[in-house]
Structures are given as C-alpha cells and as structure tokens.
C-alpha cells in the first residue's frame, strides 16, 4: 500500500508538471517575434519624420560624412528643387526623407563619391521662428538660436538657457546686448544676477536680431 501511494503521488506530480509546461508553451505561442526594424515605427514601417514629404519652402540641412565642403543649408524653392554642391539642381519636393537621401546619395555616388553617407534633416515651412538671437562668450554652447515659434521676444534668462547657461567663468553682472534698429546701434549692459535675486528688477527682453555677449569674470 505505501508503494501504491508513492506511485500515485509521483503520477499526480508528473501530471501537474505537464500541465504547467503546456500552459507555458501556450503563452510562448501567443508572443510574436519583434523585428528591430519595427521598433518605434508606425504601420507604414517609417517614423513620422521619415514619412514626411518635403514641400516648397521647407528648410533642409544636408551633411555628408567626411565631406564638409558638401554640407548645405537651404530651402526648397517653389517647385521643390534645391541646388547642391557638385550635383547642381535636384528636385526633392514630394519625397520622403528616405527617398531624398537615396536620390542625393545616388547622384554623388554616380560621379564623385564611392560610398557617400548622407544625413538629411528638415524644418517644415510652418515651423519657422520669428527670428534668431546670438549668444556668445562664456556660455556652455555659444551660437545662433531661433526664437520659439509664435514668440516675438524672450527674456534674457530664456536666451541664456538656450545656450546651455553660463560657464563657471561667466560674469552674469555685466552681460551686454547689442541691438540694431535701422541705423541705430545700441548696447545695453544688464545685471542678470541682480535680476535673478531681486523680483522688483524689471525683466530684460531679447528681440530678434539681438546679440548677447557674456564676458568672463575678473579674478
């Protein structure tokens, strides 16, 4: 009798394990394999930016790896064409970014480059800003920055933030802003430190075309 009970227990355990394996197999069968190419893509197989079709007045930026002379920033003209270094006029209007990259790459490959690696970005015509401001001197990322769409001015704080903020040597007490207004050339000196510390100090606003210069502190 004890032997019968032992055999019966073993049989019950085996049946339970078989059931668990069967459930596991069912769960595995329900999981479909995922291709890395599909990750992050929509049903069309392309991201929204990749599937965007270029239009007249869209701004594009083209770079070719290790061919700095071929870099181009331009806009599509009214018929969707652009003029590129060496290859001349190319019609890109109506193409997706993927199609445009292939077209440009094929043209460079045909006569000039062995295996051109093309990078192409775009800015839609309806996403253009109201203008640009320059931020120079002791900031993390000096350069020219577009104002956010729909804004005709931004605060000095916002402009400095666009450049990544001041460096450890930046003198926030003597920031200079140069502003051209027709024939008038004006320079303002603003104490950003005081502005940040004292709420009663009026905010200084930056206008399109302004140039901001952040000097270094004198130690």
C-alpha positions as CSV (number, residue, x, y, z in Angstrom):
1,X,0.0,0.0,0.0
2,X,2.8,2.5,0.8
3,X,4.3,1.7,-2.6
4,X,1.0,2.4,-4.3
5,X,0.6,5.7,-2.6
6,X,4.2,6.7,-3.6
7,X,3.4,5.8,-7.2
8,X,0.1,7.7,-7.1
9,X,1.9,10.8,-5.7
10,X,4.5,10.6,-8.4
11,X,1.8,10.4,-11.1
12,X,0.0,13.4,-9.8
13,X,3.2,15.5,-9.7
14,X,4.0,14.5,-13.2
15,X,0.6,15.5,-14.4
16,X,0.9,18.9,-12.7
17,X,4.3,19.5,-14.3
18,X,2.9,18.5,-17.7
19,X,0.1,21.0,-17.2
20,X,2.5,23.8,-16.3
21,X,4.7,23.1,-19.4
22,X,1.6,23.1,-21.6
23,X,0.5,26.5,-20.2
24,X,4.0,27.8,-20.7
25,X,4.0,26.6,-24.3
26,X,0.6,28.2,-24.9
27,X,1.9,31.5,-23.5
28,X,5.0,31.4,-25.6
29,X,3.0,30.6,-28.8
30,X,0.9,33.8,-28.2
31,X,4.1,36.0,-28.2
32,X,5.0,37.2,-31.7
33,X,8.7,37.8,-32.6
34,X,9.6,41.5,-33.0
35,X,12.0,42.8,-35.6
36,X,14.4,45.5,-34.5
37,X,13.4,47.4,-37.7
38,X,9.8,47.6,-36.4
39,X,10.6,49.1,-33.0
40,X,9.4,52.7,-32.8
41,X,7.9,52.6,-36.3
42,X,4.3,53.0,-37.3
43,X,2.2,50.7,-39.5
44,X,3.9,52.2,-42.6
45,X,7.3,51.0,-41.4
46,X,8.6,54.5,-41.2
47,X,8.7,57.1,-38.4
48,X,6.5,60.1,-38.7
49,X,9.5,62.3,-39.6
50,X,10.8,59.8,-42.1
51,X,7.4,59.6,-43.8
52,X,7.0,63.4,-44.0
53,X,7.1,64.6,-47.6
54,X,9.1,67.6,-48.4
55,X,7.3,70.7,-49.6
56,X,8.3,74.1,-51.2
57,X,9.8,76.5,-48.6
58,X,10.8,73.7,-46.2
59,X,14.3,74.2,-44.9
60,X,16.8,71.3,-45.1
61,X,20.3,70.6,-43.8
62,X,22.5,68.2,-45.6
63,X,25.7,66.7,-44.4
64,X,28.0,64.2,-46.0
65,X,30.3,62.2,-43.7
66,X,33.9,63.4,-44.0
67,X,32.9,65.8,-46.8
68,X,32.5,69.1,-45.0
69,X,32.6,71.1,-48.3
70,X,29.3,69.4,-49.3
71,X,27.4,70.5,-46.3
72,X,24.4,72.6,-47.2
73,X,21.6,74.6,-45.5
74,X,19.0,75.7,-47.9
75,X,15.2,75.9,-48.7
76,X,13.2,74.1,-51.3
77,X,12.1,76.6,-53.9
78,X,8.6,76.9,-55.4
79,X,8.9,73.8,-57.5
80,X,10.5,71.8,-54.7
81,X,14.1,72.0,-56.0
82,X,17.4,72.8,-54.3
83,X,20.9,73.4,-55.6
84,X,23.6,71.2,-54.1
85,X,27.4,71.3,-54.3
86,X,28.8,69.5,-57.4
87,X,25.5,67.9,-58.5
88,X,23.5,71.1,-59.1
89,X,19.7,71.3,-59.0
90,X,17.8,68.4,-57.5
91,X,14.1,68.2,-57.2
92,X,13.2,66.8,-53.7
93,X,9.6,68.1,-53.4
94,X,7.2,65.3,-52.7
95,X,9.9,62.9,-51.5
96,X,10.2,61.4,-48.0
97,X,13.5,61.9,-46.2
98,X,14.5,58.4,-47.0
99,X,13.8,58.9,-50.7
100,X,15.6,62.2,-50.7
101,X,18.7,60.7,-49.0
102,X,18.8,57.9,-51.6
103,X,18.4,60.3,-54.5
104,X,21.2,62.6,-53.3
105,X,23.4,59.6,-52.4
106,X,22.9,58.1,-55.8
107,X,23.8,61.4,-57.6
108,X,27.0,61.8,-55.5
109,X,27.9,58.1,-56.0
110,X,27.4,58.2,-59.7
111,X,30.2,60.7,-60.4
112,X,32.0,61.8,-57.3
113,X,32.0,59.6,-54.1
114,X,32.4,55.9,-53.6
115,X,30.0,55.4,-50.7
116,X,28.5,58.7,-49.5
117,X,26.9,58.6,-46.0
118,X,24.1,61.2,-46.2
119,X,22.4,62.9,-43.2
120,X,19.4,65.0,-44.1
121,X,17.2,66.9,-41.7
122,X,14.3,69.3,-42.3
123,X,12.3,72.1,-40.8
124,X,8.8,72.5,-42.1
125,X,7.9,75.9,-43.6
126,X,5.1,76.4,-41.0
127,X,7.5,75.7,-38.1
128,X,9.8,78.7,-38.7
129,X,10.5,81.0,-35.8
130,X,10.1,84.8,-35.7
131,X,13.9,85.3,-35.9
132,X,17.2,84.4,-34.3
133,X,19.4,85.7,-31.4
134,X,23.1,85.3,-31.0
135,X,24.6,84.2,-27.6
136,X,28.3,84.5,-27.4
137,X,31.1,84.5,-24.8
138,X,31.2,82.5,-21.6
139,X,28.2,80.2,-22.1
140,X,28.1,76.4,-22.5
141,X,27.0,76.4,-26.1
142,X,27.6,79.7,-28.0
143,X,25.7,80.1,-31.2
144,X,22.7,81.5,-33.1
145,X,19.3,80.3,-31.8
146,X,15.8,80.6,-33.3
147,X,13.1,82.2,-31.2
148,X,10.3,79.7,-30.3
149,X,7.5,79.7,-32.9
150,X,5.0,82.4,-32.2
151,X,7.2,84.4,-29.8
152,X,8.3,87.9,-30.8
153,X,10.6,88.2,-27.8
154,X,12.1,86.2,-25.0
155,X,13.6,87.0,-21.6
156,X,17.3,87.3,-21.2
157,X,17.1,84.3,-18.9
158,X,15.5,82.2,-21.6
159,X,18.1,83.3,-24.1
160,X,21.0,82.3,-21.8
161,X,19.2,79.0,-21.1
162,X,19.1,78.2,-24.9
163,X,22.9,78.5,-24.9
164,X,23.1,76.0,-22.1
165,X,23.6,78.6,-19.3
166,X,26.8,80.4,-18.2
167,X,30.1,78.7,-17.7
168,X,31.8,78.8,-14.3
169,X,33.7,81.9,-15.5
170,X,30.7,83.8,-16.9
171,X,30.1,87.2,-15.4
172,X,26.3,87.5,-15.0
173,X,26.6,91.0,-13.7
174,X,27.8,92.7,-16.9
175,X,26.0,91.0,-19.8
176,X,26.0,93.1,-22.9
177,X,23.2,93.1,-25.5
178,X,23.7,94.7,-28.9
179,X,20.6,95.8,-30.8
180,X,20.4,97.2,-34.3
181,X,17.3,99.2,-35.1
182,X,17.6,100.6,-38.5
183,X,20.6,103.0,-38.4
184,X,20.6,103.0,-34.6
185,X,23.1,100.7,-32.9
186,X,22.5,100.4,-29.2
187,X,24.3,98.4,-26.5
188,X,22.7,97.6,-23.2
189,X,24.5,96.3,-20.1
190,X,22.3,94.1,-17.9
191,X,22.9,92.7,-14.4
192,X,21.4,89.2,-14.7
193,X,22.4,88.3,-11.2
194,X,20.5,91.2,-9.7
195,X,17.5,90.4,-11.9
196,X,17.5,86.9,-10.6
197,X,17.9,87.9,-7.0
198,X,15.5,90.9,-6.8
199,X,12.0,90.4,-8.1
200,X,11.5,94.1,-8.3
201,X,14.1,94.4,-11.1
202,X,12.4,94.6,-14.5
203,X,12.9,91.7,-16.8
204,X,15.0,92.5,-19.8
205,X,13.6,91.1,-23.1
206,X,15.6,89.9,-26.1
207,X,14.3,90.8,-29.6
208,X,15.0,89.0,-32.9
209,X,18.4,90.0,-34.2
210,X,19.9,90.9,-30.8
211,X,23.4,89.7,-30.0
212,X,24.2,88.8,-26.4
213,X,27.8,88.8,-25.1
214,X,28.7,87.2,-21.7
215,X,32.1,88.3,-20.5
216,X,34.4,86.4,-18.2
217,X,34.7,87.3,-14.5
218,X,37.9,89.1,-13.4
219,X,39.6,87.1,-10.6
